Amino acid sequence: MGKKIFSGVQPTGNLHLGNYIGAIKNFVDLQNQPGNECVYCVVDLHAITTKQDPKILKDNIRETTAAFLASGINPKKSIIFNQSSVSAHAEGSWILGCVARMGWLNRMTQFKEKAGKDKEKASIGLYIYPVLMTADILLYDASHVPVGEDQKQHLELSRDIAQKFNLDFKAPNFLRVPEPLIQKNFSRIMSLKDGTNKMSKSDPSDLSRINLTDTKDQIVNKIKKAKTDTEPLPDDEKKLNQRPEVENLLGIYSSLNNQSLQDSIKELSGKNFSKFKEILAELVVEKILPISTEINSLIKDKRYIDSVLKEGGEKANQIASKKIEEIKKIVGF
Ligand code: TYM
């Protein structure tokens, strides 16, 4: 039987290779497996948990949609929409927020990282962000949720909330408990400047990440400048232990080449970094440049992007509004 897939990406600009390898590339693979039903969401409600400029947000919603399309998500096969166009997400979030416990949310490490030292000044939205994420997933009865490693804890919370709702309201199996889909070796792409830090859109150094809108020269230059060490490439996976930058570059290479880390090591062991970086840059350019070119061309056609979102929003609304009505009935409204 096919899987029911739901996932989302925030429209906060600077979509990067980590988002592609950890998430979007898998969205495309899952869409292309027969029998799967896929819903991919531009999560604009999540974006406003931190301050956004309204004009830039609108552009970023279109750019993230363009990135989905340019990467190979096909609006005829998958539902593509933006979260704020389906009101059930906000409604569901409120109801599930009354099921979730403070103690559970207090354990969320991403909130602690994002809120930084001054937690008092973080928005309440940022704190309850994983509850909205839970509503996203449960409204579509998703069986599987493809994400990068950093979302694992949020998905565990979604499972807990679904189970508690079913128990509290004596509605066994009503909310489907979703399974995370996290790639084994490539679910956490690291900064090109520091192999112990995640590649992230908020890193002040643009050299730390490859953006999905980078030019060929930018890609080549960033890989050339990526941090490495002085040893040649190892001949065994175990020897990557203390070499996070090397492990990361090999992970990027393997994922884009659709092969295991072990196979890449076999292919490249003993090579020096200048040679490996040349091979890697060529591969990244081959895979990412067509996406970048397509994003830059698609965002010029706002009418088309908006029509994709509108059509997707209508389809999403049909599913989500039915589920929220059932939820409301169960709650006693
Ligand atoms: P967001 O927008 O931060 O990231 C989008 C996806 O990219 C993955 N990702 C990475 N994967 C590997 N290496 C990295 N360096 C890296 N950086 C980001 C993320 O894990 C994610 O899969 N809360 C979510 C969006 C969301 C969602 C949902 C996801 C909202 N509702 C429902 C799944 C289901 C987020 O902020 O992702």
Residues whose N, C-alpha, C, O or C-beta is under 5 A from the ligand:
A	BS01	TYM	F6 S7 G8 V9 Q10 G18 N19 G22 A23 V43 M133 D136 I137 V145 P146 V147 G148 E149 D150 Q151 F186 S187 R188 I189 M190 K198 M199
